Amino acid sequence: MWEILKARGVAHGRLTGLRLITAINVVAGLGIFFSGYDQGVMAGVNVSPDYIRTMGLGYTDHQGNNIITKPTEQGGIVAIYYLGTSIGTLLGGALSDHVGRIRTVLLGCFFAIFGAALQAGAKNTPWILCARIVTGMGTGIFNGVLPVWSAETSHKNHRGFFVSFEFTLNYVGLITAYWLEYGVSFVDGGNTSFRWRFPLAFQIVPLFALVALLFFMPESPRWLVKVGRFEEAKIILGRLRGEGDPLHPEAVGEFEDIHGAVELERETGRRFNYWTMLTGRGSGKLHLERRVQLSLWLLFLQAWTGITTITVYSPIMFTLAGYSNTKSQLLAGINNIGACLCSLIGMVLIDRVGRRWMLWVGAAMLGVCMFLETGMVTMLKKQVPGSSEAQAWGAASAFFVFFFTGIFASSWLDVPFVYPTETFPLEASSFLVSRSTRSLTKIQVRAKGNAFGTVDWGLGCGSVSLLVPVWFSTLSQYTFLIHGCVNFLTIPVVYCLYPETKQRTLEEMDLLFASDKPWVWEAEKTFQRLKKENMQILHLSNASPVRKDGAKDDGVREKPDMETEHMERSSDEGPMQAD
């Protein structure tokens, strides 16, 4: 059965070129949509009275307010999901190189469907904890594999657009979860299990669609070449690049590039594994460990800006602002729509004002929002409930939640995920092959970095999700001060340690990180010196470099792990450009 469906997906597809690439990214987007939905669904579940009673987390008082008596358990149910995503990411990253991208994503669908069914049928806390881990494993596989599959099939001219498209779908998933839960909150007064079981069960719908469509999608041509299935790779490249013609010059050229890159990676792959990337062993002037640390901490800090708190607990935050449970859910849904629209601002700004500016200015504004939110809620609690003064302070408090989310979506949403794709280096010998080979080799390094980042993102989100219910229980509105302090501490970290990557070529990234000191001003000083001297940093393997046709060039002498070497570009090749 698999072979028949695989043949239909490879040889008889009607879509070619950009239409096929769009279809691939829409299918991949279903997995990202599910990830966003699953992140947001617990916001509505947490305020369901029946869920609170079923899980033994608290009770509902005579006024209809939810009283949480076990905040640690409530946070643990949310946080343990991110443990599952970390496990799934590592599993998916390792497995996809052996069985392929499509089959690994199908395994992720199995985990996600099974986990969603378990969540919808949960009857106690241990049950839903196990279900959340299983669902998280599916999401982790999606996050670790789908972006790689998308990147390996997309044309370099459209790759940035599709990354932004997937970010948007993540927010669409959040919005869908919020509004679905808002709608079901009116069924039977919102006091039955349907209010939380149906939204959890609804997760299965996009997953079934993803499973059905995956069978008709082409496998990554890069993976096919890696496992020796050359003819299938040529057919798929013909559909992706040559309007169905495997002999199209662009398809043939890219196949040769992929073959050369795969041969190169077989010689150098052991050098760049997870451990050596983390420790920097053998990376020399590439300072690989510094780049990994910058990427890891950026994603961890993203979770601690306060966005994880707002995403999962925004109904509770609006309740603190004096709104009813129903109106709090309504405001949470509107808040996510606003964030989705503000993410378009970030797409425009990121290549105009630069990454550093968006990070430190964004952190400053987010910190101010958190401190003002604390002040607004504090003043609200000093007013007579229901008075005009209380309503005014409550409205001000709600405004800063909206303002915070908008600032985050237009600054910190994109940059922590874009920065690693720019700063992780290429395999150095790839400078000796064609431009498209450099892109493909870069993807392989990015895949490893993506696994690092997703694991650390999971740790950040998980730790916040676990602690926030306890903080709300003990600190109430002063919880926001913690996020505010983190944001302000982030400003000097970004200013001192994160160099600007805007409008710099891939080759220049190695020059940018060549300094032995981590400070930005030292990095810029070294960069300008090397740039002025027209130097390029190369990382050559012990094996002979690989030419575009995949053959080894024995005429090039071997060199140490890291050195600077003057490189003259041939006149017919022209200047190198960033992808």
N, C-alpha and C positions, 0 to 999 in steps of 0.2 A: 504493500500500500504506500509506504513512504517513498519507494523508488518511483512509483507512478506519479505521485504528487510532485516529487522533486523534478521529474522530467518536465511536467507541465510548467513548473515555475521557471525552469531554465530555458527550455527550447521553444515553448509555444506561447510565451507571453506576448500580448499585443502592445503593451506599453514599452516605449523606448525613450532614450534621452532624458530630458528634464521631466517629462511626465512620469517616467519610471522612478526617477530619483525622488520626485514629490510623493509618489505612492509609498516608497520605502520609508520616507520620513513621517508620513501620516501614520503608517503602521507603527513605527517606533514611537511616535507621539502618543499612541494609545497606552503604551507602558508608562510614559512620563505623566500622562493624564491620571492613570491609576495611582502613581506615586503621590501626586498632589492631592487627589481625592482622599487617599488613606491618611495623609498628614492632617487634613482638615476635618475628617469625619468625627474624630474624638471630641471636637469642640462641642458639637451638639449632643453627643452621647453622654458627656460628663454632666450635662444639666438635666438629663432625663430622670424624673423621680423613680420610675420603675427600675432603671439601671442602678441607681444608687442603692435602692433597697435590695435588689437581687444580689449585688456584689458585696453587700454589707458594709458600704462605705459611709453610711450616715442615714439621715431621715429627712422628711419634709415636715416643717412645722405647720401650725394651724393657719398661718398667713400664706402658705404656699411656697415659702422659701426653703431651698435645699440647704441642710446643715450637714457639712462633711465632718465626720468624727475620725476618719482614718485618711488624712491627706497623703501620708507616705504611700499607702497602697494605691490611692488614686493616681499619684504621680508615677508609681512603678508600672502600672498598667500601660500608661502612655509611653514611658521611657524604654521599657523592655523591647518595644518595637524596633528601636534604633540598634539594639544589640543584634537583632535578627538581620537588619540591613548590613551591618558590618560583616557578619558571617556570610551572608549571601554575596556581598561584593567580592570577598576573597575567593569564595567558591566559584563564582561566575568567571572571575578573571583567570583562574587556573584552568577551569574546565573548558572554556570557550576555545582555547588554543588546541585542545585535543579533539573535541567533537564538533566544533564549529559554532558560529554565532547563533544560527537559527535554532539548533537543537538545545543550546544552553538557555536561550530565552524561553523555549517551550517548557523546559524544566522549571524555570522561574514562574511560568504561568501555573504549573501544577502546584507549586508551593503556595502561590498567591490565592488560587481558587480554593484549595484545601483550607488554608488559613482563614479566608473570608467566611467559608461555611462554618468553621469552628467558632469564629467570633459571633456570627449570627445566632448560633445555638447555645452559646455559653450560659451556664447556670450558676457559676461561682467564680471566685477570683483565680484559683489555680487553672481552671479551664481557660479563661480568657487570656491569662498570661502566656500559656502555651500557644494559644491561637495567634497572639500578637507576634510571638517570635517567628512562627512559621510564615505568617504574612510578610513580616519584615525581611525574611530570607528571599522571598520572591521579589520584593521591591529592590533589595540589594543587587540581585542578579540583573534586574532591569537597568538600574543606575550604572552598573559596571560594564555591561555588554552593549546595550542599545546605542549609547553615544559612539562607541567604537564602530559598530556595524554601520551606523549612519555616516560616520566620517570616512570609512573605507569605501563606501559606495558613492558618496557625493562628489561632485566636481568642486575643485578648490575655489572656483569663483562664486559658488553658492553656499559654501559650508557655513560661513558666518551667519547668513540669513536663517539657515535651518536650525542653528544653535539657539538663536533668539526665538524662533518659532516654538521650539521645545520648552523654553522657559515660559512662554505665554501659555502653552497647554498645561503646564504644571499649575499655574494660577487658575486656569479654567477648571481644572479638577477640584481645586480648593473651593471655588465659587459654587460648583455643582453640589459639593457636599453640604455647604452651608445652606443653600436655598432649598435643597431637598429636605434637609432636617427642619428647616423653618416651616415648610409645608406640612410635614407629618406631625409637627408639634400641635396642630389643631385637630388631629384625629382623636376622637374620644377624649377631648380635653387635654391631650398630651400625657395622660397618666398610665397608659398601657405600655406593654413591651414593644408594640409595633413602632413606637416612636424611635427606638434605638436599634431594634433588630432589623428592620427593613433597610435603613441606610447602610448597615454593615453588610447585609446580603446583596445590596445593589452593586457592590464592588465587583461582583462576578460578571456583570453585563459587559463592561469593556474588556474584561479578560477573555471571555468567550469569543468576542469579536477579534481580539488579538490572535488567539489560537487559530481561528478559521482563516485569517488572512496570511498568517506566517507561512502556511504551506504553499502559497502561491508567490512568495517573495524569493528573490535570488539570494544565494549565500554570498558572503563576502569574497570577492575574487582574490583578495590577498590571502585569505585563509586557504582557499582552494589551491593556490600556487604553493603555499607552504607545505601542504600535504601531498603534493604531486598530481593533483587533478587539473592538469593544464588545459585540456580541451574544454571542460566546463567553465573554467576561468575566462577563456577566450570568448566563449559564447556570451557570457554575462557582460564582459567588457564591451563586446559588440553592441549589446542592447543599451548599455549605459552611456557609451561614448560615440558609437558609430551608427546610430539609428537602425540597429539590428544586423549590421554587417561586421562580422568578426575580423575582416581584413581591412577595416577602416584604419587609416594611418594613425589616428589618435588612439584607437583601441590597441593596435599592435604596439605602438610606442609605449603605452602605459603597461602592457603586459611585460615588455622587456624591462621596464623600470622596476616593476614589482619583483620580477625574477631576480634581477640584480640585487635589490634590497634584501630579499629573503636569503640569498647566498651570503650577503654581508652579515646579516644578523646571526646566521649559523656560526659564523666565526667569532662574533663579538657578543652574542647574547648572554653568555655566562658572565661576562664582565658587568653587564647592566641588569642585575636582578634586584629584587626588593631590598635585600640586605645591603648590597653595595650602594644602592641609591640612597638608603637611609644613613649609612656611615660615611659615604664618600670615598671608600677605599679604591685607590687606583684612578680617581677622577682628576687628580692634579689641579691644574688651573681652572678646570671647569667648575670646581667647588659645587659638586652635585648635591652634597648633603645640605648646603645652605639653601639651595633652591627648593629642596624638598621641605625643609623646615619652614620656609616662608609660606609655601603653599598650604602646609598643614595648619599652621597657626592662623592663617587668614580665614580658612573655612571654620576653624573652631571659634574664632572671635565673631564670625558672622552669626553663629547660633546664640552667642552671648550678648549681642547687641540689644536683645529684647524681642526680636521678631518671633522666636519660637514661643515665647510667653504669649504674645498677642495672637499668633496663629491658633494655638490650642486653647487658650484660656480667655480669649477676647470677650465671650459672653459673661464670664465672671468679672472681667474688668469693667464692663458696662454696668454690671450689677452694682459694683462698688461705686459707680458714678450715680447711682440712684434710680436706675431704670429697672422695669419689671423683667422677668425671665423672657417673656415673649418679645418685648421690644429690644432686649439685649441681643437676642438672636438675629432680629431684623437688622440692627445696626452692624453686627458682625458680618452679615452677608453683604451689606452695602460697602463696608470697609474693604472687603476683598475685591469687589468690583473696581473701586477706586485705585487699589494697589495695582491691579492688572493694567489699568489705563496709564498709571504713572510709570510702569515698567517700560513703556514706549519712550518716555523721556530719557531713561538710562541708555536705551539703544542709540539715541541720537548723541548723547553727551560723551559716551565712552571713548570715541575716536576724535572728539573735538577738544575736550578739556583735559583728557588724560586720566590714568588710573589713580595716581597718587592724589590728585585734587578731589576726585570723587570719594576716595576713601577717607581722607582726613577731614574734609569739609562735611561729608556725610556723617562721620562719627561725631563731630562737634554738634551738629544739629540734632542728631539722635539723642545725644547726652542731654542737651537742653530740654528736649521734649520729655524725657524721663523725669528730670527734676521738676519741671513745671507740672507734669501729671501728678506727681506726689503732692505738690502744693495745692493743686485744685481739689483733689480728693480729701486732703486734710481739712481744707476750708469747708468743703461740703458737709463733712461730718459734724462741724460745729454749728450748722444751721438747723432750724426746726424742719423736720421732714414735711415735704409738701409745700413749703413756703416758696415765694418767688425767688428769694435768695438761694435756696437749695437748688431750685431748678436752674438758675443761672450758673452756679458753680458746677452742677452736673453736666450742663451743656458744654462748658469750657473744658471739663475733663474729657468728655467724649471727643471734642474737637482735636485734642492733642493725641488721642489714639489714632484718629484718622490722619493727622499730620505726620505722626511718626511713621505709619505704614507707607504713606506716599513718599516720604524722604528715603526710606529704606529701599523701596522698589525702584527709585530713580538713581540710587547710588550703590548700595551694598548688595543688591540682588545679583547683579551680573558679574562684577569685578572679581570676587573670590573664585568664581568658576572659570573666568577668562584668563586670569593671571597665570595659572599653571600651564595652560596650553601654549602660552608665549614663552615662558621661562625655562621649561624643561628642554634640555639640549638635544641636538640630533646625535646620531652615531657619527663620529667625526669623519670617518672615511667617506660618508655620504657627500661631502663637499666635492669629491672627485667624480661623482656621477651626475645625472641630469637633475633639473629642478624638481620635476614631479617625483623622482625617487627620494629626494630630500623630504618631501612632504610625507611620503608613505613611511619612511623610516621614522620620522618624527611621531607619526601616529602610534607606532609601536611603543615608543618611550612614553607618550601621553597616556596610553592604556595603563601602564604601570603606575604613573602618577595619578591617574583618575581613581585607581583602587585605593591608593594612599589617602587621597582627598575625601573620597566617599566614606571611608572608615572613620576619618577624623571628624567629618561632618556629622556622622552618626553619633560619635562620642559627645560632641558638643550639644547636639539637640537632645540626646538622651539624658545627659547630666542636668540640663535646664529643665526638661520635662519632669524629672524626678524631684528636683528641689523646689520648683515653683509652688506646688500645692502646700508644702510645708511652710514656705515663706509667707504665702497668703494667709495661712492659718495663724502664724505667729507674728509676722511683721505687717500684715495687711498692705496698705498702700506704700509703705516704706520699701517694699520689694523693688519698686521701680528705681530706687536710689542705687541698688546694686548694679542694675543694667546701665544706669547713668554713669557711674564711676568707671565701669568697664569701657564704655564708649570714650570717655575722656582720656583714660590710660592708653587707648588705642592710638590716639593722635600722635604722641611722640614715637611710638613704635613704628607707625607707618612713615613718619617723617625721617626717622633715622635709618631704617632697615630696608625699606621697600623702594628700589629704584624705579624710575619711570620707564615703561615699555612702549608707550605710544609712538607710532610712526618710526619704529626701529626694526630693521630687518632681522631675520632669524640668525644670520651670521653675526650681527652686532650683539646679540644676546650673550654669546660667549665672551666677547670683549667686555661687556657690562659687568659680568660676574668674575672677571679675571683677577680683581684685586684680592689680596690675602686678608684684607680687613673688611668687616661686614658693613661698615658705615656707608651711607648713600654718597656722601661727599667724596669719600675715597674711591668708591666705585665709579663715580662720574669723572674724577680726575684721571684714573687709570684708563677709562674708556676714551677720553679725549686724547690722551697721549698715544694709545694704540691706534686710534682712528687716524690721528695725524700722521703716524708712521706707516699707515696703510698696512697694518698687520692683521692677520687672521689667526684665530686659535683653532688648531686641529687636534683631533683625538684619533690617532691611528691605532688600529688593532695590531696584534702580532702577526696576523695573516696579511697577505698582500691585498691591496685594495681591489675592489670589484668595479669593473666598468659597466656601462649601461647595458651591454649585452649579457652580463652575468659572468663573464670570464675574468679570471684573475690577471691583473697586470703585473707581471714579474719585473717589469722595468722600473718600478717605483721602489726605492729602497725603504726598508722598515725603519721606524723611528721610535723613540721612547714614547711612553704613555701620553705625555703632554709637552708641547713646546709651541713657541710662536714661530710662524714661518711666513715670509712674504709670498703672497700668491698673486700672480698676474692673470687677469681674465683674458681669454681670447677675444679678439675683436668681433668675431661672428657670433659669440654667445651673448654679448651685451652685459650690462650690469645685472647683478642678482637682485631680485625683488622679493619682498615678504609675501607669503601666500595670502 
